[in-house]
Amino acid sequence: MQLIFNSREELERFIQNEIVDTSEALEILGCSRQNLNDLIKRGKIKPIKEMKRDRLFFKSDILARKEGR
């Protein structure tokens, strides 16, 4: 899948609408941080970026996990 953005504004909109951080993922999934860490360790969810104190995920991956896919 290749994404092409024609402007910085398009990229910003994509990030705002399609990327979630750890806190947002926890809220969507309704689970604990420990449970989310376990899902990541087992390869059920893959972060797109890991930082010192946070992770970023595609929102679609988090929603798919919530729906059981």
Residue pairs with C-beta under 8 A, 6 or more apart in sequence:
3 14
5 11
5 14
17 59
18 58
18 59
18 60
19 48
19 56
19 57
19 58
19 59
20 28
20 56
20 57
20 58
20 59
20 62
21 54
21 55
21 56
21 57
22 33
22 36
22 54
22 55
22 57
24 59
24 62
25 36
25 45
25 55
25 57
25 62
26 32
26 33
26 36
28 59
28 62
28 63
28 66
29 35
29 36
29 62
29 65
29 66
30 66
31 39
36 45
39 45
39 65
40 46
40 47
40 55
44 65
45 57
45 61
45 62
45 65
46 57
46 61
47 55
47 56
47 57
48 56
48 57
48 58
49 55
49 56
